[in-house]
C-alpha cells in the first residue's frame, strides 16, 4: 500500500538545507532582526520578479490584505466585494479593516470571481474589489478592472495561492492597486513561519504601507498614521531570498505532475482543474470534483493517499460570519461546489512513482 502524505515540508528543507541554514546563520551573525538589509533585498527582488516597482514585507498574507485595504482608505461603513469560495483570511482582512464583505458567486470552470455578477453587488458604500487568484490561477481580471475603473473602486488582488501565476502576460498582483502575497510555509514560495508582502507600482501607496506596518511611523518619531505592528522579519526574508531562485522550477514541476494527473484522471470521469485561455496556472492546489466525496476520500485514505478539502464550508456559512449568511442566496455555485471539491497531493518533491501511486489509488477508489 502507498503512503503518500498530502504535503511534506521536510523534503524541501532537506533539499535546501545548506542554503537555508546558511541564510539563517548570516542573519544571526549580523544581529539585525527587524527591518534590515535582507528584508530590503527580498522586497526588491520579489517586486522585480512580479514586475512591480515596490514590495512591502509584512507579517502575513492576511496582514498584506488588511494593510492594503487600509492604505486605500477602506474602513468602517464601507463594503468590499469578494468571494466566499476562499480561505477565511481573505474575509478576515476585510473585517480587520472595519468593512463589510459583499460576496459574488464564482465562475463554474475556474471557481474564481464571476465578473458578470459584480455590478449587482455594488452599492453607494462599495469601496473596493478583492478578487482571489484561487488554487494558483488568476481571476478574470480585465472585466473586473473595467468595472472598477468605471465605478471608481480600488482593486486589491489576493495572490496568496498565485506565486508566479499570470493573466494575459501580466503577473498576479500587478494589475490592481496592490497585490497581496502570503508566504505561509505551504505556499508555492513558503517561509518557515508567517510572512507576507504587498507589491504595487504606486509609490505613494507603498510609502503609506511601509508606515502602516510599523506603527504608522515614517521617520524618527513621526507618526502621521495610526498604524500596526506587521513586519516581515529578517530571518524569514533571508529564507525567502534563498528560495526565490527556485520558484520557477518548483512551479514547472507542479505543472508536470498536474499534466500526468489530468491525463489519467480525466479518463476516469473525474473533473480536473482547467487552465483558462490566457492564464498561466501555477497549481498551488490540485482540486478535483467528485460526486460522492466522502466515499472517494475514505477509499483514497485506505489506499494510503492523504487528501484535503479546500474548502468544505464557504465563508458565509461559518459561525463567525453568520451575519453574512443571507448572502448565500446569491451564491448557488459556491455552496454546491463546497460539497464536491477534493485536493490531491501536489508538491514539487513528489516523485514519479508517488504520482503513479496517487493515480492508481484514484482508479481503485471510484
N, C-alpha and C positions, 0 to 999 in steps of 0.2 A: 504493500500500500504506500502511496505517496505521502510525503509530509511537507506540504508547501505552505509556509506562513503567508498571511495576507501581505505583510511587509516585514523586512528585516533590516533595520538601520545599521546594525553592526557590520554588515557586509561592506557598505560604503566606507565606514570608518576604517576597517581593516585595510581596504584598498588604498586609502589615502592617509594612513596613519603617520608616516614621516612628515608629510606636508602639514597636516592639521596639528600634530604635536609641535612642530617647529613654529607654526604661526602663534600658538598659544604661548610657547616659551618666550618668543620675541616680545610679546605684549607684557608678560610678567617681568622680563628683564628691563623693559623701558620704564615701567612703573606709572604709566599713564593709562587710565582705565575708562575715562568718560570724555567724549568729545575731543578725541585726539587724532593723530595722523592717519591711523588705519581706517577710522570712520570716514575721514575726508577722502581718502583714496578710494574706498569702496563706493561712496556716494558718487564720485566722479566716474568710476569705471562702470557701475551699473547703469547710470544715466546714459552714458555713451553706448552701452550695449543696447539699450532700449531706443536710442535715437532721441532722447530728451536732453534739454540743456542743463537741468538741475535734478539732483537727488537729495532728499532729506531723510536721513535714517531716524527711525522712531522705534518705540518699544515693542510693537507687534503690528500685525496686519490690521487688527481691529482698530488700533490707535491711528494707523495711517488713514483709514476711512474717517474716523471721528475727527481728527485734526484737519483733514482736507475739507470736510463739511463746515467746520467752524471757521476755517480760513476763508471759505467762500461766503461767509455771512449767514449760514444756516443756523437757526436757533429756535427757541420756544415759540410755538404758534405756527411754525412752518410745516409744510408737508414735503416728503421726499418720496418719489416714485421708484420702486424697485420690485423685486420678485420674492415670492415666498418659497420657491424652489431653490434654496440655497442653504449654506451653513449659517447657523444663527448669528455669528459675528457680524455679518452684513447688516442685519437689522439692529443688533445691539449698538452698533456705531451710530446709527440714525437716532436711536433713543438717547445715547450719551450726549448727542448734540442738542437734545431737548425737542427734537422734531418728531413728527408722527409719520410712520411708514404708510404708504399707499401702494397696494400691490396690483400688478397686472399679471395676466396669465402668460404662458410660455409657448414658444414655437413647438409644434408636435414632432419635429425632426431633430433639432439641435438642443431642445429643452432650455434655451436661453430666452430672454425677454422678447415678447412679440411686439414689435414696434407699432403695428396697426391698432393696438389696444391702448396706447399711451394717452392719446388725446382725450378719451372719455374719462380718464382719471385725473386730469389736470383741473385744478380749482384756483381761485384767487390766492390761496395760501401756498401753492406749489412753488418751491424754490429750486429744486434740483432733481436730477435723474441719476440713479446708481445702477447701471447695467452690470450684471455679473457675467464674467467670462468663465462659464461653468465647465468643469471637468477638463479644462485645457483648451477650450475652443472659444473664440471671441463671439460676443453677441453681434447681431446685425447692426453695425454702428452707423452707417450712412443715414438711414431714415431716423434713427434716434437723434443724431446730431442735427439733422434738418429741423426736426420738431423743436429741439432745444433752442436753436438759433432763432426760430420764428417766434417762440413763446418767451424768450428771454430767460432761459433756465440754465443753471450750471449742470455739467456732466462730469461725474466722478466715477471712474472705472474701477470696479472691484476685480483686480488681477491676481487674487490670492492663489488661483489654480492655473495661471496662464503664463508662467515664466518662459518666454521665447515664442509665444503664440503671436500670430499676426492676422491682419484683416486687410485684404487688398494691398499688400505690401507695407502696411503700417503696423508697427509693433503695438501690442497691447499696452495700454497706459499712456499712449502719446496722442490719442485722438480727442479726448475731452479736456477739461480744465486741468485734471490731475489723474494719475494712475496710482493705485494703491496695492502694494505687494506685501504678502506675508512670507516670512522665511521660517515658519514653523518647521520643525525637523522633518516632517513627512513630505514637504513640498518638493517640486522638481529641483529647486535650489533651496536647500534647507540648512538652517543654522543648528547649533547644538543647544538650543533653548528658544525663547521667544525673541523675535526680531521682525522689523518691517521697514518699508521705505515708501515715500511718496515721490513720484517722478513728475516733472512738469517742465514746460518751456516758458512759463510765466514767471519772470524774475520777482515781481512784487509778491506773488503768491508763495514762492519758495522762501523768500525772506520772512514772510509772516509765519510760515510753517516752522522755520528754524527758531523763531522766537516762541511760538506756542509750545513747542516740545520741551522748552527749557524755562518754564515758569513765566513765559511772556517776556523774557529778557532779550534785549538787543545788544547792549554793551554795558560793561561796568555794572552799576546798579540801576540802570534804566529799564523800567518795565512798562512799556506803553500798552501791553495787552494783559488780560487775565489769562494766564497760561496753565500748563500742566507739566508733569514730570514724565516724559516719554522719550527716552533717548536710547538709540541702538549703541550698546557698549562696545568698547574696543576689542574685547575677546571675540564676540560674535562677528564683528566686522572683519577681523583677521581671518577667522574660519571661512567666512563667505568669500573673501578675496582669494583664498586658496582653492575654493571650489568653483568659482565663476568660470574659469577657463574650460571646465569640463561640462558645462551645462549643455552645450550643443550636442556633444557626443552622447550624453545621457538621454537627451530628448530623441536623438536619432535611434538609439536602442529601444526606447519606448515604442517608437513608430514601427520598428521592425517586429517587435513582439505583437503589436496590435494587428499588423498585416497577417500574421500567422493565425492569431485568434479569429480574426474576421473571416478569413477564407474558410476555416474549418467549422466555425460555429454557425455561420450563415447557412451552410448546407444542412444544418440540423434544425433550421427554422427558428433559431434564436435571433432576436432583434439586437443587432450590434450598433455601436455608435457610428455616425456618418459625419465625414468631414465635408462641410458645406463648401460650395464653389467660392473661390477667392479667399479661403481661410486656411491657415496653417495650424493644425491641431497638434498640441504637444502632449495630450493624453496623460494628464495628471492622474486621472482615473479611467478605468475601462468599465463602463457602466452598461450592462445589458438589460433587456426587459424579458421577463418570463412570467407567464400567467399564474402558475402555481408556485410562487416564490418559496414559500415555506418548505414544501416538499423538495424542491430542487436544491435549496440551500442545505437542508438536512442531509440529502444524499451526497452533495459535494463534501460536506464535513466527514461523512462516513468513509469517503474515498480519500481522505487525507488532504483536502484542499480547503483552506480557510477563505471565507468571503466576508463582505461587509455590505452595509446598506447606506447609500448616500442619496437621499436622506429618507428615513422611514416616516417622519412626521413633518409636514410643511410648517413653516414658522408660525403661520396664523392659527395653527391648531395646538401649539404649545401652550402649556398652562400660563407661563409668564406673559404671553401675548394674547390672552383670551379676549382682551378688549378689541382685538382686530379680527376676531373670528367671523364677524359679519361679512368681511371681505371675501370669504370663501365662496360666496355665490358667484363671484366674478372669476373664479379660478378652477373650473372643472378639470382641466388637463393636469394642472399642478396636483390636485387632490388625487386623481386616479393614478397618476404616474407613481406616486409615493408607495403604492401597494405592489408595484411590479419591478422596480429597479433593483439591481444587484451588481455589486462591484467584484470583479475577479482580481487576483493578484497581478500587479503590474509595477515593476520597478526595474531599473537598468541591470541590476545584479542577477536577475533571474537568468538561468542558463537555458539552453535549448531543450535539454532533457526535461527540465521542470515545466517549460511551456507545453511540451508534448504531454506531460502528465496532467496538466490542467485541462487540456483539450480532451484527453482520454476520460478523465473524470466526468466532464460535462456530457460526453456521449453516454456514459453509463448512468447518468443521473436523470435523464429525461424519461 
